[in-house]
Amino acid sequence: MSESVTDWRGLHSLAFNGVSVLVTGGAGFIGSHLALALVELGADVTALDDLSNAGPNPEKTIAPAKLVVGSILDQDLLAQCVSGRRFVFHQAALGSVPKSVERPREFDLVNVTGTLNVLEACRAAGVERVMFAASSSVYGDSQILPKIETMPPAPRSPYAATKGAGEGLMAAYAASYGLDTVSLRYFNIFGPRQRADSAYAAVIAAFAKSLLGGQRPVIFGDGSQSRDFTYVDNAVHANLLAARSHERLNGAAINIACGQRTTVNELARLMAQEVQRPDLTPIYKPARAGDVPHSLADLTLAGERLGYGPIVQFAPGLVNTVRWYTQGQL
């Protein structure tokens, strides 16, 4: 059952009815939301996932999408999954900036070689377009706000570097082989089904776990750092718009966000208020390697190239997410 607050049929009508698609990482956080939206829109959906970041009962979660358990490092399996697919939504990746600092080779293998494997399979199968889950982390710690796509990449972590390499591959394949691609630079995506059971959990999931467990949330740094927190339905919408584009996207990198920023201190206050535990004030610990101070997206290009604008703003998205965690979904 989808936790989406969005009427996908109202937004995308019959654009995907009967269309065959593959979602890599389709049992993960963003991928599962995307797979379910595509199912709702009548697409024939296959999800390829190694289940390393999936929640419980992934087959049930994304049904009736077909789940294939396996890795994007398995070239033969990829070829089978891509065969006959019109669109590929490449969401599979290892996430987490701090985890990448600890395990850079593993991140390079999955996020760079894995992405090359996906592109090679798509090229061989004659796929029409590949949508790539890129990341705002490629902007690094530049103080210039908002972040605009013409800014030079400045990755500050192995994770960010692998995402930048993925963008380069998308652009190269569009130029060299005629395979149309687009890199959607996600800004701090959050929502239901984002896992909280890890030391590397994203901040909203981690805060939810602490607050609902009666514990004070931990902030790394002084909490003044700000993020363009983006509800997951916005990322799904952007992928669907990109697939529907009547013009070639030619490997373009495009920001996907809400276009507003919230400090981590404010986030902690809002979430404590939402669960009626304002007494649970944050604990502050030293900033982590690779973290950037501020993030805010310019959405001009997204509007021009995709017709994208946020469909769920931060505040209602946060309420919906906290409600999901409150209902025992941690």
PyMOL commands that set and color helices and strands:
alter all, ss='L'
color gray80, all
select helices_A, chain A and resi 8-12+29-40+58-62+75-82+97-102+104-125+136-139+158-177+203-212+232-244+264-274+300-306+314-329
alter helices_A, ss='H'
color red, helices_A
select strands_A, chain A and resi 20-24+44-49+66-69+87-90+129-135+180-186+189-190+218-220+226-227+230-231+252-256+262-263+283-285
alter strands_A, ss='S'
color yellow, strands_A
deselect
rebuild
show_as cartoon
